[in-house]
Amino acid sequence: MKIIERVLWVTGLLLLAVALFGWARGAYLSRRDVARFEQARAAEEARLAALPTPTPLPTPPPVTVDELAAADARVDTELWAPKRVDEYEESLDVDTGLPLALLRIPKIDLVVPVYEGTSDLILNRGLGRIVGTAQLGENGNCGIAGHRDGFFRKLKDIGPGDTIELQTLSGDDTFVVEKITIVLPEQVEVLRQGEEDVITLVTCYPFYFVGSAPKRYIVRAVRLPSS
């Protein structure tokens, strides 16, 4: 009996070590692209500062390592569907390149990289700019998509008046949520270009629907004037 007990103890400790290694690896890799973006942002700011007539940029408080670590810990498993967690962890082994931007929503403690396009890999890894909409940081209506059972599940907890921050290599913008609507997939007019500078966050709806969700959850946020 003692031999069996020892074997069980050793087996349990080995399983615990494997689990802790997997968690630590995932936490490191999930911050990898964010860290790469921060480094590229710092290099771009240094380049602009060296120009004869640099253009001043707004400088809101940067994302800190502790904030990123805390955000990763919250979004990894707490609200996500188990399948989405698995697909996210698999995507960490693929180099998707430097993110276009970081999107932050303080109210829901969300900090997530934004990439180009809406392929399965991109949306498993973070958020994706919808091709055909305005570029990040430029004028117009910029559409950003995310999975309802992943990063964008927390959108259920925001509302009009909440702020959304978009940090690109060349500058930062703050948007205020104007309205939230629920539409059918074919109602693509929500991404139509207009006179206002906005970002439109798009995810499937209902958030906890089993199977392919039939509707789209739309968050429209208007850019605040630069100070």
Backbone as CSV, one residue per row, in Angstrom:
resi,resn,N_x,N_y,N_z,CA_x,CA_y,CA_z,C_x,C_y,C_z
1,MET,0.825,-1.213,0.000,0.000,0.000,0.000,0.859,1.262,0.000
2,LYS,1.961,1.234,0.760,2.812,2.420,0.817,3.418,2.727,-0.551
3,ILE,3.772,1.652,-1.293,4.340,1.870,-2.621,3.316,2.523,-3.539
4,ILE,2.073,2.046,-3.448,0.998,2.625,-4.278,0.770,4.086,-3.916
5,GLU,0.767,4.384,-2.610,0.581,5.768,-2.172,1.698,6.661,-2.702
6,ARG,2.937,6.163,-2.652,4.055,6.965,-3.158,3.932,7.219,-4.651
7,VAL,3.520,6.171,-5.377,3.338,6.326,-6.825,2.272,7.369,-7.119
8,LEU,1.159,7.336,-6.367,0.087,8.309,-6.568,0.562,9.724,-6.249
9,TRP,1.333,9.857,-5.173,1.857,11.184,-4.822,2.781,11.726,-5.917
10,VAL,3.691,10.871,-6.383,4.624,11.303,-7.430,3.871,11.671,-8.704
11,THR,2.875,10.858,-9.059,2.078,11.145,-10.260,1.359,12.481,-10.131
12,GLY,0.767,12.725,-8.944,0.065,13.987,-8.711,0.985,15.186,-8.820
13,LEU,2.183,15.069,-8.256,3.138,16.176,-8.316,3.587,16.440,-9.748
14,LEU,3.771,15.376,-10.521,4.166,15.551,-11.916,3.076,16.254,-12.720
15,LEU,1.820,15.865,-12.503,0.710,16.511,-13.194,0.600,17.977,-12.824
16,LEU,0.813,18.278,-11.530,0.768,19.671,-11.083,1.876,20.481,-11.739
17,ALA,3.073,19.902,-11.847,4.196,20.606,-12.473,3.911,20.884,-13.940
18,VAL,3.322,19.911,-14.632,2.985,20.104,-16.042,1.959,21.215,-16.203
19,ALA,0.948,21.228,-15.326,-0.092,22.259,-15.399,0.487,23.648,-15.155
20,LEU,1.360,23.770,-14.149,1.963,25.063,-13.849,2.854,25.533,-14.997
21,PHE,3.568,24.595,-15.618,4.413,24.969,-16.761,3.556,25.477,-17.912
22,GLY,2.451,24.801,-18.188,1.566,25.225,-19.272,0.975,26.592,-19.023
23,TRP,0.573,26.843,-17.775,-0.007,28.160,-17.451,1.033,29.263,-17.625
24,ALA,2.254,29.018,-17.111,3.295,30.041,-17.204,3.666,30.302,-18.660
25,ARG,3.742,29.240,-19.461,4.081,29.421,-20.876,3.004,30.226,-21.595
26,GLY,1.745,29.910,-21.312,0.651,30.643,-21.959,0.642,32.109,-21.563
27,ALA,0.902,32.386,-20.273,0.916,33.780,-19.822,2.047,34.558,-20.489
28,TYR,3.210,33.883,-20.642,4.334,34.561,-21.309,4.023,34.844,-22.774
29,LEU,3.555,33.827,-23.487,3.314,33.987,-24.917,2.174,34.947,-25.201
30,SER,1.166,34.979,-24.317,0.040,35.879,-24.560,0.446,37.340,-24.444
31,ARG,1.548,37.610,-23.747,2.032,38.983,-23.635,3.105,39.315,-24.668
32,ARG,3.530,38.283,-25.430,4.643,38.473,-26.354,4.346,39.539,-27.402
33,ASP,3.197,39.438,-28.070,2.886,40.380,-29.134,2.623,41.776,-28.587
34,VAL,2.040,41.857,-27.414,1.823,43.166,-26.809,3.158,43.823,-26.508
35,ALA,4.108,43.042,-25.986,5.430,43.590,-25.684,6.134,44.032,-26.965
36,ARG,5.992,43.242,-28.034,6.606,43.618,-29.311,6.026,44.933,-29.818
37,PHE,4.731,45.100,-29.654,4.100,46.352,-30.073,4.647,47.518,-29.273
38,GLU,4.767,47.357,-27.965,5.283,48.431,-27.112,6.699,48.820,-27.523
39,GLN,7.537,47.828,-27.865,8.899,48.120,-28.292,8.905,48.883,-29.618
40,ALA,8.044,48.455,-30.548,7.976,49.145,-31.839,7.449,50.558,-31.659
41,ARG,6.501,50.732,-30.748,5.947,52.060,-30.468,7.038,52.978,-29.918
42,ALA,7.839,52.466,-29.008,8.923,53.274,-28.431,9.935,53.659,-29.505
43,ALA,10.236,52.725,-30.417,11.181,53.022,-31.493,10.625,54.094,-32.424
44,GLU,9.337,54.029,-32.709,8.711,55.030,-33.583,8.716,56.404,-32.923
45,GLU,8.444,56.464,-31.632,8.461,57.740,-30.922,9.876,58.326,-30.909
46,ALA,10.886,57.456,-30.768,12.272,57.935,-30.786,12.628,58.480,-32.166
47,ARG,12.130,57.804,-33.215,12.395,58.279,-34.576,11.764,59.641,-34.811
48,LEU,10.521,59.803,-34.375,9.838,61.078,-34.560,10.517,62.192,-33.760
49,ALA,11.007,61.847,-32.572,11.662,62.851,-31.735,12.959,63.343,-32.360
50,ALA,13.584,62.507,-33.199,14.851,62.879,-33.824,14.670,63.728,-35.078
51,LEU,13.441,63.853,-35.563,13.207,64.655,-36.761,13.398,66.137,-36.458
52,PRO,13.782,66.940,-37.473,13.992,68.377,-37.257,12.742,69.080,-36.745
53,THR,11.575,68.704,-37.265,10.328,69.324,-36.830,9.332,68.227,-36.452
54,PRO,9.535,67.637,-35.301,8.659,66.529,-34.911,7.225,66.992,-34.680
55,THR,6.303,66.099,-35.002,4.887,66.370,-34.753,4.539,65.903,-33.349
56,PRO,4.045,66.799,-32.498,3.719,66.375,-31.127,2.580,65.366,-31.124
57,LEU,2.713,64.364,-30.274,1.686,63.333,-30.145,1.132,63.332,-28.728
58,PRO,-0.150,62.993,-28.571,-0.694,62.852,-27.229,-0.011,61.693,-26.517
59,THR,0.213,61.817,-25.242,0.922,60.771,-24.509,0.138,60.353,-23.267
60,PRO,-0.912,59.561,-23.453,-1.633,59.033,-22.288,-0.761,58.023,-21.558
61,PRO,-1.117,57.660,-20.334,-0.297,56.700,-19.582,-0.135,55.407,-20.360
62,PRO,1.107,54.891,-20.512,1.318,53.658,-21.270,0.804,52.446,-20.509
63,VAL,0.587,51.368,-21.250,0.215,50.108,-20.614,1.438,49.560,-19.893
64,THR,1.284,49.237,-18.629,2.409,48.718,-17.859,2.428,47.198,-17.924
65,VAL,3.579,46.624,-17.584,3.721,45.169,-17.567,2.743,44.544,-16.587
66,ASP,2.572,45.176,-15.437,1.647,44.639,-14.437,0.210,44.652,-14.942
67,GLU,-0.176,45.737,-15.648,-1.531,45.811,-16.201,-1.761,44.724,-17.242
68,LEU,-0.739,44.490,-18.085,-0.860,43.452,-19.106,-0.981,42.072,-18.466
69,ALA,-0.160,41.821,-17.464,-0.203,40.529,-16.794,-1.559,40.300,-16.134
70,ALA,-2.092,41.364,-15.506,-3.394,41.251,-14.853,-4.492,41.018,-15.875
71,ALA,-4.413,41.719,-16.997,-5.419,41.547,-18.053,-5.370,40.137,-18.622
72,ASP,-4.154,39.630,-18.880,-4.017,38.268,-19.396,-4.630,37.257,-18.443
73,ALA,-4.353,37.431,-17.153,-4.856,36.481,-16.167,-6.378,36.466,-16.140
74,ARG,-7.002,37.630,-16.384,-8.461,37.687,-16.315,-9.122,37.134,-17.561
75,VAL,-8.565,37.399,-18.731,-9.262,37.011,-19.955,-8.932,35.601,-20.418
76,ASP,-7.898,34.986,-19.889,-7.501,33.683,-20.414,-8.600,32.626,-20.307
77,THR,-9.238,32.516,-19.135,-10.176,31.407,-18.959,-11.500,31.779,-18.295
78,GLU,-11.560,32.912,-17.635,-12.703,33.189,-16.763,-14.039,33.167,-17.497
79,LEU,-14.147,33.858,-18.636,-15.419,33.963,-19.336,-15.450,33.220,-20.668
80,TRP,-14.334,32.708,-21.092,-14.249,32.119,-22.419,-14.853,30.719,-22.475
81,ALA,-15.325,30.349,-23.659,-15.748,28.976,-23.893,-14.510,28.084,-23.912
82,PRO,-14.599,26.858,-23.392,-13.427,25.973,-23.355,-12.773,25.778,-24.720
83,LYS,-13.582,25.635,-25.781,-13.014,25.455,-27.123,-12.225,26.681,-27.553
84,ARG,-12.721,27.882,-27.198,-12.022,29.104,-27.581,-10.692,29.213,-26.841
85,VAL,-10.655,28.789,-25.588,-9.400,28.800,-24.836,-8.371,27.902,-25.523
86,ASP,-8.812,26.705,-25.938,-7.894,25.781,-26.611,-7.360,26.386,-27.909
87,GLU,-8.241,27.007,-28.698,-7.816,27.582,-29.974,-6.897,28.785,-29.767
88,TYR,-7.159,29.556,-28.711,-6.283,30.682,-28.391,-4.889,30.186,-28.031
89,GLU,-4.813,29.168,-27.186,-3.512,28.647,-26.774,-2.751,28.059,-27.964
90,GLU,-3.462,27.418,-28.893,-2.810,26.891,-30.091,-2.261,28.025,-30.955
91,SER,-2.973,29.147,-31.006,-2.541,30.268,-31.855,-1.270,30.918,-31.341
92,LEU,-0.946,30.728,-30.072,0.230,31.367,-29.496,1.533,30.854,-30.099
93,ASP,1.483,29.666,-30.693,2.686,29.099,-31.293,2.943,29.626,-32.704
94,VAL,2.024,30.438,-33.239,2.166,30.979,-34.587,2.533,32.449,-34.501
95,ASP,3.565,32.856,-35.234,3.968,34.266,-35.242,3.052,35.033,-36.188
96,THR,2.163,35.832,-35.637,1.219,36.609,-36.445,1.748,37.993,-36.771
97,GLY,2.996,38.280,-36.407,3.570,39.582,-36.715,3.191,40.633,-35.690
98,LEU,3.654,41.842,-35.933,3.404,42.945,-35.010,1.945,43.386,-35.078
99,PRO,1.263,43.544,-33.946,-0.114,44.048,-33.975,-0.175,45.452,-34.560
100,LEU,-1.312,45.789,-35.168,-1.528,47.143,-35.675,-1.733,48.127,-34.535
101,ALA,-2.307,47.646,-33.445,-2.661,48.544,-32.347,-3.001,47.727,-31.112
102,LEU,-3.170,48.441,-30.003,-3.730,47.861,-28.787,-5.063,48.541,-28.515
103,LEU,-6.065,47.751,-28.216,-7.373,48.287,-27.847,-7.579,48.077,-26.361
104,ARG,-7.956,49.153,-25.685,-8.162,49.096,-24.235,-9.559,49.597,-23.899
105,ILE,-10.253,48.868,-23.039,-11.541,49.318,-22.521,-11.442,49.253,-20.997
106,PRO,-11.138,50.381,-20.356,-10.881,50.365,-18.905,-12.009,49.762,-18.076
107,LYS,-13.258,50.021,-18.442,-14.368,49.565,-17.607,-14.385,48.050,-17.441
108,ILE,-14.007,47.322,-18.499,-14.060,45.864,-18.436,-12.666,45.235,-18.366
109,ASP,-11.656,46.063,-18.053,-10.284,45.577,-17.870,-9.802,44.782,-19.088
110,LEU,-10.045,45.305,-20.270,-9.653,44.613,-21.492,-8.485,45.325,-22.156
111,VAL,-7.416,44.589,-22.403,-6.272,45.068,-23.190,-5.974,43.972,-24.195
112,VAL,-6.142,44.251,-25.492,-6.022,43.194,-26.488,-5.401,43.735,-27.768
113,PRO,-4.500,42.964,-28.389,-3.895,43.401,-29.650,-4.911,43.365,-30.794
114,VAL,-4.739,44.270,-31.755,-5.574,44.303,-32.956,-4.676,44.009,-34.156
115,TYR,-5.075,43.033,-34.964,-4.310,42.644,-36.139,-5.091,42.998,-37.407
116,GLU,-4.465,42.764,-38.557,-5.116,43.005,-39.840,-5.885,41.764,-40.277
117,GLY,-7.168,41.953,-40.655,-7.954,40.852,-41.181,-8.734,40.105,-40.116
118,THR,-9.572,39.184,-40.590,-10.466,38.464,-39.664,-10.406,36.954,-39.907
119,SER,-9.224,36.443,-40.193,-9.064,35.002,-40.368,-9.266,34.290,-39.033
120,ASP,-9.426,32.961,-39.088,-9.600,32.187,-37.859,-8.418,32.373,-36.917
121,LEU,-7.201,32.358,-37.474,-6.016,32.524,-36.632,-6.013,33.872,-35.931
122,ILE,-6.310,34.931,-36.678,-6.307,36.283,-36.098,-7.338,36.402,-34.984
123,LEU,-8.551,35.923,-35.218,-9.606,36.089,-34.219,-9.443,35.136,-33.038
124,ASN,-8.679,34.081,-33.208,-8.345,33.252,-32.051,-7.261,33.916,-31.207
125,ARG,-6.426,34.728,-31.855,-5.287,35.359,-31.189,-5.652,36.682,-30.519
126,GLY,-6.536,37.468,-31.166,-6.901,38.779,-30.637,-8.102,39.323,-31.374
127,LEU,-8.004,40.586,-31.810,-9.054,41.222,-32.601,-8.534,41.473,-34.004
128,GLY,-9.457,41.715,-34.960,-9.047,41.936,-36.331,-9.735,43.128,-36.971
129,ARG,-8.955,43.958,-37.690,-9.561,45.047,-38.458,-10.297,44.453,-39.648
130,ILE,-11.536,44.882,-39.840,-12.356,44.378,-40.932,-11.908,45.041,-42.228
131,VAL,-11.449,44.236,-43.171,-10.965,44.752,-44.452,-12.087,45.511,-45.162
132,GLY,-11.727,46.680,-45.711,-12.709,47.526,-46.381,-13.192,48.673,-45.528
133,THR,-12.896,48.637,-44.231,-13.234,49.758,-43.356,-12.000,50.644,-43.198
134,ALA,-12.162,51.764,-42.494,-11.058,52.711,-42.332,-9.873,52.062,-41.608
135,GLN,-8.690,52.566,-41.915,-7.492,52.091,-41.236,-7.478,52.584,-39.785
136,LEU,-6.807,51.830,-38.930,-6.685,52.222,-37.529,-5.943,53.548,-37.418
137,GLY,-6.484,54.467,-36.641,-5.858,55.758,-36.420,-6.159,56.784,-37.490
138,GLU,-6.871,56.396,-38.561,-7.216,57.340,-39.616,-8.682,57.740,-39.523
139,ASN,-9.074,58.695,-40.373,-10.452,59.177,-40.357,-11.403,58.141,-40.955
140,GLY,-12.653,58.182,-40.493,-13.663,57.288,-41.043,-14.185,56.306,-40.014
141,ASN,-14.797,55.240,-40.512,-15.407,54.207,-39.677,-14.528,52.967,-39.735
142,CYS,-13.850,52.658,-38.647,-12.967,51.502,-38.569,-13.686,50.358,-37.873
143,GLY,-13.882,49.248,-38.580,-14.538,48.086,-38.000,-13.531,47.128,-37.391
144,ILE,-13.816,46.664,-36.162,-12.938,45.737,-35.454,-13.784,44.565,-34.960
145,ALA,-13.395,43.353,-35.353,-14.164,42.155,-35.016,-13.468,41.322,-33.954
146,GLY,-14.261,40.595,-33.188,-13.732,39.684,-32.175,-14.747,38.607,-31.863
147,HIS,-14.300,37.513,-31.272,-15.188,36.399,-30.952,-16.023,36.686,-29.709
148,ARG,-17.285,36.326,-29.764,-18.208,36.523,-28.633,-17.887,35.617,-27.451
149,ASP,-17.213,34.481,-27.715,-16.868,33.565,-26.636,-15.389,33.665,-26.265
150,GLY,-14.757,34.773,-26.705,-13.363,35.023,-26.366,-13.188,36.420,-25.826
151,PHE,-12.304,37.205,-26.456,-12.009,38.548,-25.958,-13.244,39.443,-25.874
152,PHE,-14.152,39.325,-26.844,-15.287,40.250,-26.887,-16.483,39.810,-26.053
153,ARG,-16.363,38.743,-25.287,-17.475,38.369,-24.421,-17.745,39.468,-23.385
154,LYS,-16.701,40.169,-22.984,-16.873,41.223,-21.976,-17.629,42.434,-22.504
155,LEU,-17.850,42.520,-23.813,-18.603,43.653,-24.347,-20.020,43.713,-23.778
156,LYS,-20.505,42.602,-23.270,-21.852,42.593,-22.687,-21.955,43.516,-21.485
157,ASP,-20.819,43.928,-20.931,-20.826,44.734,-19.704,-20.493,46.207,-19.939
158,ILE,-20.444,46.659,-21.204,-20.206,48.083,-21.436,-21.474,48.737,-21.950
159,GLY,-21.502,50.081,-21.933,-22.685,50.810,-22.372,-22.329,52.206,-22.833
160,PRO,-23.317,52.963,-23.285,-23.079,54.337,-23.748,-22.358,55.171,-22.687
161,GLY,-21.380,55.947,-23.133,-20.606,56.788,-22.224,-19.292,56.174,-21.795
162,ASP,-19.128,54.853,-21.966,-17.857,54.212,-21.623,-16.795,54.566,-22.658
163,THR,-15.546,54.572,-22.253,-14.461,54.965,-23.154,-13.728,53.744,-23.709
164,ILE,-13.236,53.909,-24.926,-12.415,52.910,-25.600,-11.149,53.614,-26.073
165,GLU,-9.993,53.067,-25.754,-8.718,53.677,-26.134,-8.060,52.832,-27.213
166,LEU,-7.548,53.491,-28.244,-6.871,52.809,-29.341,-5.467,53.377,-29.458
167,GLN,-4.470,52.534,-29.245,-3.069,52.945,-29.242,-2.386,52.353,-30.463
168,THR,-1.956,53.224,-31.402,-1.229,52.775,-32.579,0.219,53.234,-32.480
169,LEU,1.030,52.858,-33.467,2.435,53.266,-33.440,2.594,54.770,-33.550
170,SER,1.659,55.427,-34.237,1.815,56.857,-34.499,1.053,57.752,-33.534
171,GLY,0.230,57.199,-32.682,-0.519,58.047,-31.757,-1.620,57.284,-31.054
172,ASP,-2.405,58.012,-30.290,-3.466,57.405,-29.489,-4.759,58.186,-29.665
173,ASP,-5.859,57.464,-29.659,-7.183,58.080,-29.750,-8.076,57.510,-28.667
174,THR,-8.989,58.354,-28.198,-9.987,57.921,-27.231,-11.369,58.065,-27.861
175,PHE,-12.168,57.030,-27.724,-13.519,57.007,-28.270,-14.519,56.841,-27.126
176,VAL,-15.710,57.374,-27.325,-16.785,57.222,-26.343,-17.922,56.435,-26.977
177,VAL,-18.367,55.403,-26.273,-19.453,54.584,-26.802,-20.707,55.431,-26.960
178,GLU,-21.212,55.460,-28.172,-22.414,56.232,-28.490,-23.673,55.389,-28.367
179,LYS,-23.623,54.179,-28.920,-24.797,53.310,-28.841,-24.404,51.862,-29.091
180,ILE,-25.286,50.975,-28.663,-25.133,49.542,-28.894,-26.386,49.047,-29.595
181,THR,-26.209,48.329,-30.694,-27.343,47.812,-31.443,-27.135,46.329,-31.734
182,ILE,-28.220,45.647,-31.993,-28.182,44.238,-32.380,-28.807,44.135,-33.762
183,VAL,-28.065,43.587,-34.709,-28.506,43.552,-36.101,-28.349,42.141,-36.660
184,LEU,-28.876,41.947,-37.873,-28.682,40.705,-38.602,-27.350,40.765,-39.362
185,PRO,-26.751,39.622,-39.678,-25.443,39.622,-40.356,-25.425,40.418,-41.653
186,GLU,-26.544,40.442,-42.375,-26.574,41.149,-43.663,-26.704,42.660,-43.521
187,GLN,-26.911,43.165,-42.311,-27.050,44.611,-42.111,-25.668,45.253,-41.972
188,VAL,-24.940,45.263,-43.080,-23.564,45.751,-43.083,-23.489,47.274,-43.128
189,GLU,-24.623,47.936,-43.157,-24.590,49.402,-43.162,-23.970,49.966,-41.889
190,VAL,-23.859,49.159,-40.841,-23.213,49.639,-39.608,-21.740,49.953,-39.846
191,LEU,-21.172,49.422,-40.938,-19.764,49.667,-41.256,-19.600,50.718,-42.339
192,ARG,-20.696,51.331,-42.741,-20.648,52.324,-43.809,-19.850,53.550,-43.360
193,GLN,-19.096,54.116,-44.301,-18.320,55.318,-44.005,-19.240,56.531,-43.928
194,GLY,-18.966,57.416,-42.968,-19.744,58.640,-42.808,-18.832,59.807,-42.504
195,GLU,-19.409,60.874,-42.007,-18.630,62.079,-41.717,-17.908,61.990,-40.376
196,GLU,-18.402,61.161,-39.469,-17.784,61.056,-38.150,-16.642,60.044,-38.158
197,ASP,-15.689,60.267,-37.240,-14.601,59.314,-37.035,-15.011,58.381,-35.894
198,VAL,-15.217,57.121,-36.224,-15.743,56.164,-35.247,-15.005,54.836,-35.368
199,ILE,-15.120,54.035,-34.312,-14.769,52.629,-34.418,-16.045,51.837,-34.142
200,THR,-16.206,50.761,-34.875,-17.372,49.902,-34.729,-16.897,48.510,-34.338
201,LEU,-17.212,48.106,-33.119,-16.831,46.784,-32.634,-17.942,45.801,-32.997
202,VAL,-17.555,44.668,-33.561,-18.523,43.699,-34.069,-18.243,42.321,-33.477
203,THR,-19.286,41.700,-32.937,-19.165,40.319,-32.480,-20.506,39.623,-32.664
204,CYS,-20.502,38.312,-32.565,-21.749,37.559,-32.743,-22.614,37.655,-31.488
205,TYR,-23.912,37.400,-31.656,-24.876,37.540,-30.564,-26.016,36.546,-30.766
206,PRO,-26.573,35.983,-29.702,-26.313,36.176,-28.278,-24.943,35.620,-27.846
207,PHE,-24.442,36.160,-26.754,-23.111,35.812,-26.303,-22.981,34.337,-25.927
208,TYR,-24.036,33.762,-25.344,-23.969,32.379,-24.871,-24.808,31.434,-25.729
209,PHE,-25.065,31.830,-26.970,-25.847,30.993,-27.882,-25.049,29.731,-28.216
210,VAL,-25.746,28.589,-28.223,-25.092,27.330,-28.565,-25.147,27.143,-30.076
211,GLY,-23.986,27.033,-30.703,-23.936,26.916,-32.155,-23.578,28.247,-32.792
212,SER,-23.903,28.380,-34.076,-23.597,29.608,-34.808,-24.619,30.689,-34.457
213,ALA,-24.153,31.751,-33.800,-25.068,32.803,-33.330,-25.704,33.522,-34.522
214,PRO,-27.014,33.809,-34.472,-27.730,34.340,-35.635,-27.650,35.852,-35.816
215,LYS,-27.169,36.580,-34.827,-27.189,38.042,-34.914,-25.801,38.623,-34.646
216,ARG,-25.700,39.940,-34.751,-24.444,40.634,-34.508,-24.648,41.727,-33.462
217,TYR,-23.700,41.822,-32.549,-23.711,42.813,-31.471,-22.763,43.935,-31.885
218,ILE,-23.289,45.147,-32.009,-22.539,46.270,-32.580,-22.336,47.363,-31.530
219,VAL,-21.077,47.714,-31.305,-20.751,48.822,-30.399,-20.164,49.948,-31.253
220,ARG,-20.842,51.074,-31.291,-20.363,52.232,-32.059,-19.808,53.272,-31.088
221,ALA,-18.563,53.686,-31.331,-17.910,54.653,-30.442,-17.316,55.787,-31.276
222,VAL,-17.526,57.020,-30.838,-17.110,58.211,-31.581,-15.819,58.750,-30.987
223,ARG,-14.898,59.151,-31.872,-13.603,59.661,-31.420,-13.735,61.032,-30.784
224,LEU,-13.063,61.225,-29.657,-13.028,62.511,-29.003,-12.022,63.423,-29.703
225,PRO,-12.271,64.734,-29.745,-11.303,65.651,-30.350,-9.988,65.627,-29.599
226,SER,-8.880,65.806,-30.324,-7.558,65.835,-29.695,-7.442,67.080,-28.820
227,SER,-6.777,66.928,-27.676,-6.617,68.068,-26.774,-5.460,68.936,-27.210
